[in-house]
Amino acid sequence: MVFGSSVSSTLYFFDPQTRQLAKKECNVSLTANEKKGVYRLETENETVFQRSYVALWEEVTFGPLLWDAETERYFRFTMSCPMLGSTLQDGFQDLFPLQSIL
């Protein structure tokens, strides 16, 4: 079994027969290897929450592992939105306009 997370390029391999867990550092060249920020689960108000949420998505995010049957390899996509915070004028209203969901 192979495990990973959205915050790091590191992968973990678990062998259920031996019950051993191995860690593999995957150094990527086009993005950062992990998120650097520290994000709080609780905030004082909605504005602070919105800033934290945007900062989280401005950093690299690692997608799920995908299996390519043709090459018999796993791959995953990474993404970041480094300019997200500078494009928002009124907080989340720019991302999710009310009229678009009505």
Order of alpha helices (4+ residues) and beta strands (2+ residues): beta-beta-beta-alpha-beta-beta-beta-beta-alpha-alpha
